[in-house]
Amino acid sequence: MVLRSVTAAALVVAAVLGIGAAPARAAVPVIWVNVALSPQWRAPFLVGLEYIDRHTGTDMRLGTCRPAPAKCIIVVEGATGHSAGYTDFRSASRTLIKLNTRYRGHLLSVRRWVAAHEVGHANGLWWHRSSSCNLMYPYTHCRGRVSPLTVLPADRAVLRRN
């Protein structure tokens, strides 16, 4: 009983003095994601967002944009033409992703890929990679099937830096 009291007291003193405490972690940057999508786009977008978030060094959270310099991705429907979506860099802290309403009826796997692809652009993958079937391939289909949700090692490094 006395040993437990001494040990407990030693732990309290150590905690107060910071002895043996884990080093403080650097704050993880938060990117706010303001989503205004139809049910047909919302669920696949959230899956694509979560996929990219696993590869970044940030914490992407759903919610209203905070004042600059807080980073924010605004996601709406409204892209037109043949493009499934596009990303518009409005400022250093604001990015707009527009998804095409015509793609609401496409396969779920296609909509997930489009969402992850556009979130990849919004997080620093500004290029397309037409040499291999991967997340940044410029088309929804590659070699007769939906482009895979794979991130190349070089792209993964960029996502971790941004």
C-alpha positions, 0 to 999 in steps of 0.5 A: 500500500505504501509502495503504491502511494509513493509510486502514484506520488512520483507519477504526479510529480513527474507529470507536473515537471514534464519528466517522462512525458511524451514530446509535444506534437506539432499541430496538424494543419486543418483544411476545412471542406465545405460540401454542398452536394446532392445525395448522388454526389455527397456519399462518393465525395466523402469516400474520395475525401477520406481516401486522400486525407489518409495520404496527406499531412493534414486533417480535412474536416467537414464544415464552414470555411474559416477566415483566411489564412485557414485553408478551405475547399468548397465543393459544389455541383456545377461543372458543365461539358464533358468534364466530370469535375474541375478544380479552381484555385481561387486564392492561397486559402480557397479552392473550389471543386465543381462536380458535373451534375450529369455524372450523378447517374454514373457508377458509384466507383466512377464518382468516388474516383472523380471526387478523389481525383479533384481533391488530389488537385486541391491538395497539390497534385496539379498534374495529370499522369497519362502514362499509368492508370492511377488516381491522377490519370486524366480520364475516368476509365483506363484500359477499359475499366474505371481508373484505380484509386492508387496514388503513386509514391511521388504523388504521396510525397507531395500530398504529405507536404501540402 
